[in-house]
Amino acid sequence: MPDLRPLRNLLTDRIHALPLVVVYLTDGCNSRCATCDIWKVPRRNMSLALAERLAADCAALGVRRVVLSGGEAMQHPEWPRIATLFRAAGARVTLLTNGLLLNKQADAVRASIDDLTVSLDGGTPETYQAIRGVDGFALILEGMRACAGLPITTRTTLQRANFREMPQIIDAAKSAGAAKISFLAVDVSNREAFGPRFADLAANYATEHAPLSPALTADELPEFAEMLDRLERDYAADFASGRLAESPAKLRRLHRYFAALNGITIFDPPRCNAPHVSAVIEVDGSLRPCFFLPKVGTLADHGVNQPLRSALNSTDAIAMRAAYRAGERPECERCVCALYQSPRALIR
């Protein structure tokens, strides 16, 4: 019998089953990205005891997919064991990684997960290092090749420093065996996901300080539009096969996002129901509805452990889901990484 519980999520603001869970295994990171502050904070690792509790809770909630993230998830010394716990609980496990440790830990990767998502933020070594703060371009491509046999997706955060290299990024990803190649816009406004580094610029983007932001400027938008036209022409086969994860129409939404940041048009909020079909668990058990919304609870309330189901249905969590559904969360207007699950997709 199909599990219909996720459909009940869409009818109310309570969670009855949870298709997707993102687990921050560590907030340590071996990259030094210009657009993220997480590497500046003291490193913490999720305890194995908490991971074991989560795996048991995920089985009870019918979790279908677990994404191991961070920080850099592969810096957690027990990450393969934790991945195995979630797989044993019935979930498909995705490893979201910067790829710097893939070559060194390729055997563990192939043995412990179902698929891999690798950040690839440049099409040349120089651009990659300028954005990520480390010399890792060749290393991550080598690591992807070492993990041949796994479904691999590359994800590129488009910004001023790399949008001109989209063809090189696609070619590099294909050469390393990527099954899917994905692009999203750099976030410059959300304080929850990546820290406050660019939030003040985004609040009033059209200032003399705008060039300090990684977001495209108004002067660069025509060039970006030409680039998207070029991609649609030159990579038609990859769009048709789905290797390029976003259609040309979806990639043009990125152009509209940057235009809105520059005050040229209004923001076009993406379709999203992430808080009703997913959750983010941080290293200390704190709970978020998604990457971009504030914390709504914890799995250790006042020092007392509580099941994930209880935390998901706390008063604050239910109120947050009601607020975003009503269009009352300003973060959603500028979201760069929305998730939408249709009712049909939720029936399995």
C-alpha positions as CSV (number, residue, x, y, z in Angstrom):
1,M,0.0,0.0,0.0
2,P,1.3,3.5,-0.8
3,D,2.1,5.8,2.1
4,L,-0.4,8.6,1.9
5,R,0.6,10.3,5.1
6,P,2.7,13.0,3.3
7,L,-0.5,14.2,1.6
8,R,-2.0,15.0,5.0
9,N,0.9,17.5,5.5
10,L,-0.5,19.6,2.7
11,L,-4.0,19.7,4.2
12,T,-2.9,21.2,7.5
13,D,0.2,22.7,9.1
14,R,1.1,19.5,11.0
15,I,3.7,16.9,9.8
16,H,2.4,13.4,9.6
17,A,5.3,11.9,7.5
18,L,8.5,13.5,6.3
19,P,9.8,12.7,2.8
20,L,13.1,14.6,3.1
21,V,15.5,15.4,5.9
22,V,18.7,17.4,5.7
23,V,21.2,16.7,8.4
24,Y,24.1,19.0,9.3
25,L,26.7,16.5,10.5
26,T,29.3,19.3,11.3
27,D,29.6,23.0,11.1
28,G,33.3,22.7,10.3
29,C,34.4,23.3,6.8
30,N,37.7,23.0,4.8
31,S,36.6,25.6,2.2
32,R,36.9,29.4,2.8
33,C,34.0,30.6,0.6
34,A,33.5,34.3,0.2
35,T,29.7,34.0,0.4
36,C,29.5,31.9,3.6
37,D,30.6,32.5,7.1
38,I,30.2,29.0,8.6
39,W,34.0,28.3,8.3
40,K,34.6,31.1,10.7
41,V,32.8,29.6,13.7
42,P,34.2,27.0,16.1
43,R,33.7,23.5,14.7
44,R,31.1,21.2,16.2
45,N,30.2,17.6,15.2
46,M,26.8,15.9,15.6
47,S,27.0,13.2,18.3
48,L,26.6,9.6,17.2
49,A,23.9,9.3,19.8
50,L,21.9,12.1,18.2
51,A,22.4,10.5,14.8
52,E,21.1,7.2,16.0
53,R,18.0,8.8,17.5
54,L,17.4,10.6,14.2
55,A,17.7,7.5,12.2
56,A,15.1,5.7,14.4
57,D,12.8,8.8,14.1
58,C,13.2,8.9,10.4
59,A,12.1,5.3,10.1
60,A,9.0,6.1,12.1
61,L,8.2,9.1,9.9
62,G,8.7,7.3,6.6
63,V,11.7,9.5,5.6
64,R,12.6,8.6,2.0
65,R,15.7,10.7,1.5
66,V,18.4,12.0,3.9
67,V,20.9,14.6,2.7
68,L,24.1,14.7,4.7
69,S,25.4,18.3,4.8
70,G,27.3,20.8,6.9
71,G,29.8,22.6,6.9
72,E,31.6,19.8,5.1
73,A,29.9,16.5,6.0
74,M,33.0,14.5,5.1
75,Q,34.9,16.1,8.0
76,H,32.7,14.3,10.5
77,P,34.9,11.3,11.6
78,E,31.8,9.0,11.7
79,W,30.0,10.1,8.6
80,P,30.1,6.7,6.8
81,R,28.6,5.0,9.9
82,I,25.9,7.7,10.1
83,A,25.1,7.3,6.5
84,T,24.7,3.5,7.0
85,L,22.3,4.2,9.9
86,F,20.0,6.2,7.7
87,R,20.1,3.7,4.9
88,A,19.3,0.9,7.3
89,A,16.2,3.0,8.4
90,G,15.0,2.9,4.8
91,A,16.2,6.2,3.4
92,R,18.1,7.0,0.3
93,V,21.2,8.9,1.4
94,T,22.7,11.8,-0.6
95,L,26.1,13.3,0.4
96,L,26.3,17.0,-0.2
97,T,30.0,17.9,-0.3
98,N,32.5,20.5,-1.5
99,G,34.4,17.4,-2.9
100,L,37.8,18.2,-1.5
101,L,37.9,14.8,0.4
102,L,36.3,12.7,-2.3
103,N,39.5,11.2,-3.7
104,K,40.9,10.4,-0.3
105,Q,37.6,8.8,0.9
106,A,36.3,7.4,-2.4
107,D,35.9,3.8,-1.1
108,A,33.8,5.0,1.9
109,V,31.7,7.2,-0.4
110,R,30.9,4.3,-2.8
111,A,30.1,2.0,0.1
112,S,28.0,4.3,2.2
113,I,25.7,6.5,0.1
114,D,23.3,6.3,-2.8
115,D,24.1,9.5,-4.7
116,L,26.4,12.5,-4.5
117,T,26.0,16.3,-5.0
118,V,29.3,18.2,-5.4
119,S,29.7,22.0,-5.4
120,L,31.5,23.2,-8.5
121,D,31.8,27.0,-8.5
122,G,34.2,27.6,-11.3
123,G,35.2,26.5,-14.7
124,T,38.9,27.2,-14.2
125,P,41.2,26.7,-11.2
126,E,41.6,30.4,-10.8
127,T,37.9,31.2,-10.6
128,Y,37.3,28.2,-8.3
129,Q,40.0,29.4,-5.9
130,A,38.7,33.0,-6.0
131,I,35.2,31.9,-4.9
132,R,36.0,28.9,-2.6
133,G,39.2,30.2,-1.1
134,V,41.1,27.0,-1.7
135,D,43.0,25.5,-4.7
136,G,40.7,22.6,-5.2
137,F,39.4,22.6,-8.8
138,A,41.4,19.7,-10.1
139,L,41.1,17.8,-6.9
140,I,37.3,17.7,-6.9
141,L,37.2,16.6,-10.5
142,E,39.6,13.9,-9.7
143,G,37.5,12.9,-6.7
144,M,34.4,12.7,-8.8
145,R,36.1,10.4,-11.2
146,A,37.2,8.2,-8.3
147,C,33.5,7.8,-7.3
148,A,32.5,6.6,-10.8
149,G,29.4,4.4,-10.6
150,L,27.5,6.7,-8.3
151,P,25.0,9.2,-9.6
152,I,26.7,12.5,-9.3
153,T,25.2,16.0,-9.5
154,T,27.2,19.1,-9.6
155,R,25.8,22.3,-8.2
156,T,27.1,25.8,-9.1
157,T,26.2,28.9,-7.3
158,L,26.1,31.6,-10.0
159,Q,27.6,34.9,-9.2
160,R,29.6,37.8,-10.8
161,A,32.8,35.8,-10.7
162,N,31.7,32.7,-12.5
163,F,28.6,33.3,-14.7
164,R,30.8,33.8,-17.8
165,E,32.3,30.3,-17.2
166,M,29.0,28.4,-17.4
167,P,30.1,26.5,-20.6
168,Q,33.4,25.6,-19.0
169,I,31.6,24.4,-15.8
170,I,29.3,22.2,-17.8
171,D,32.2,20.7,-19.8
172,A,34.3,20.1,-16.7
173,A,31.3,18.4,-14.9
174,K,30.7,16.2,-18.0
175,S,34.3,15.3,-18.2
176,A,34.3,14.1,-14.6
177,G,31.2,11.9,-15.1
178,A,28.4,14.1,-13.7
179,A,24.9,12.7,-14.4
180,K,23.3,16.1,-13.7
181,I,24.5,19.7,-13.7
182,S,22.6,22.3,-11.7
183,F,22.8,26.0,-11.3
184,L,21.3,28.3,-8.7
185,A,21.7,32.0,-7.9
186,V,24.0,33.3,-5.1
187,D,22.0,34.3,-2.1
188,V,22.9,37.8,-0.8
189,S,20.0,38.5,1.6
190,N,19.3,35.6,3.9
191,R,20.9,35.7,7.3
192,E,19.9,32.2,8.3
193,A,21.5,30.1,5.7
194,F,24.9,31.7,5.1
195,G,25.4,34.4,7.7
196,P,25.0,38.2,7.5
197,R,27.9,38.9,5.2
198,F,26.0,40.4,2.3
199,A,22.6,41.1,3.9
200,D,23.0,44.8,4.3
201,L,24.0,45.2,0.6
202,A,21.0,43.2,-0.5
203,A,18.6,45.3,1.6
204,N,19.5,48.3,-0.6
205,Y,21.4,46.9,-3.6
206,A,21.4,49.9,-5.8
207,T,24.1,51.8,-4.0
208,E,27.7,52.7,-4.6
209,H,28.7,49.6,-2.6
210,A,26.9,47.2,-4.9
211,P,30.1,46.0,-6.7
212,L,31.2,44.5,-3.4
213,S,28.3,42.0,-3.7
214,P,28.7,38.7,-5.5
215,A,25.4,39.2,-7.2
216,L,25.3,40.4,-10.9
217,T,25.0,44.1,-11.5
218,A,22.6,45.7,-13.8
219,D,25.4,46.3,-16.4
220,E,26.1,42.5,-16.4
221,L,22.5,41.4,-17.0
222,P,22.6,41.7,-20.9
223,E,25.7,39.6,-21.0
224,F,24.1,37.0,-18.7
225,A,21.0,36.9,-21.0
226,E,23.3,36.3,-24.0
227,M,25.0,33.5,-22.1
228,L,21.7,31.8,-21.4
229,D,20.8,32.0,-25.1
230,R,24.2,30.5,-26.0
231,L,23.7,27.6,-23.5
232,E,20.2,26.9,-24.9
233,R,21.7,26.7,-28.4
234,D,25.0,24.9,-27.7
235,Y,23.8,22.4,-25.1
236,A,20.4,21.5,-26.5
237,A,21.1,17.8,-26.2
238,D,22.0,18.1,-22.5
239,F,18.8,20.1,-21.8
240,A,16.8,17.5,-23.7
241,S,18.3,14.6,-21.8
242,G,17.9,16.2,-18.4
243,R,21.7,16.3,-17.8
244,L,21.3,20.0,-17.4
245,A,18.9,19.9,-14.4
246,E,17.2,23.2,-15.0
247,S,15.4,23.9,-18.3
248,P,16.3,27.1,-20.2
249,A,13.1,28.7,-18.8
250,K,14.2,27.9,-15.2
251,L,17.6,29.3,-15.9
252,R,16.1,32.5,-17.1
253,R,14.4,32.8,-13.6
254,L,17.9,33.4,-12.4
255,H,18.2,36.4,-14.7
256,R,14.9,37.8,-13.3
257,Y,16.2,37.3,-9.7
258,F,19.3,39.4,-10.4
259,A,17.2,42.0,-12.2
260,A,15.0,42.2,-9.1
261,L,18.0,42.7,-6.8
262,N,19.0,45.6,-9.0
263,G,15.5,47.1,-8.8
264,I,14.7,46.6,-12.5
265,T,11.8,44.3,-11.8
266,I,10.0,42.8,-8.8
267,F,10.9,39.5,-7.2
268,D,9.1,36.4,-8.5
269,P,8.7,34.2,-5.5
270,P,9.3,30.5,-6.4
271,R,6.7,27.8,-5.9
272,C,7.7,26.0,-2.7
273,N,6.3,23.7,0.0
274,A,9.6,22.8,1.6
275,P,8.4,23.3,5.2
276,H,5.6,20.8,4.6
277,V,7.7,18.1,3.1
278,S,11.2,18.5,4.6
279,A,13.2,19.6,7.6
280,V,16.8,20.6,8.4
281,I,18.5,19.3,11.5
282,E,21.6,21.1,12.8
283,V,24.5,19.5,14.6
284,D,23.1,20.3,18.0
285,G,19.6,19.0,17.2
286,S,18.1,22.5,16.3
287,L,15.3,22.3,13.8
288,R,14.6,24.5,10.8
289,P,11.8,24.2,8.3
290,C,14.3,24.7,5.5
291,F,17.7,26.2,4.8
292,F,16.4,29.8,4.8
293,L,13.9,30.0,7.6
294,P,14.8,30.5,11.3
295,K,15.0,27.8,13.9
296,V,11.6,26.6,15.2
297,G,12.7,24.2,18.0
298,T,15.1,21.5,19.0
299,L,15.3,17.8,19.6
300,A,16.7,18.5,23.1
301,D,14.1,20.8,24.6
302,H,15.3,22.2,28.0
303,G,17.8,19.3,28.2
304,V,15.1,16.7,27.6
305,N,15.3,14.7,24.4
306,Q,12.1,14.7,22.3
307,P,11.2,12.7,19.2
308,L,11.6,14.4,15.8
309,R,7.8,14.2,15.3
310,S,7.2,16.2,18.5
311,A,9.7,18.9,17.5
312,L,8.2,19.1,14.0
313,N,4.8,19.7,15.5
314,S,5.7,22.2,18.2
315,T,3.7,25.4,18.4
316,D,6.5,27.4,16.8
317,A,7.0,25.0,14.0
318,I,3.2,24.9,13.1
319,A,3.1,28.7,13.3
320,M,6.0,29.0,10.9
321,R,4.4,26.7,8.4
322,A,1.1,28.6,8.6
323,A,3.0,31.9,8.1
324,Y,4.9,30.9,5.0
325,R,1.8,29.3,3.5
326,A,0.0,32.7,4.0
327,G,2.9,34.5,2.3
328,E,4.0,36.2,5.5
329,R,7.7,35.2,5.5
330,P,9.8,37.8,3.6
331,E,12.6,35.3,3.2
332,C,10.5,33.3,0.7
333,E,10.2,36.2,-1.7
334,R,14.0,36.1,-2.5
335,C,14.6,32.4,-2.1
336,V,17.2,31.0,-4.4
337,C,16.7,27.3,-3.7
338,A,13.0,26.4,-3.4
339,L,11.7,22.9,-3.1
340,Y,8.2,21.9,-4.4
341,Q,6.7,18.4,-4.1
342,S,3.4,17.9,-5.9
343,P,0.7,15.7,-4.4
344,R,1.4,13.1,-7.1
345,A,5.1,13.0,-6.2
346,L,4.3,12.5,-2.5
347,I,2.4,9.3,-3.2
348,R,4.6,6.2,-3.0
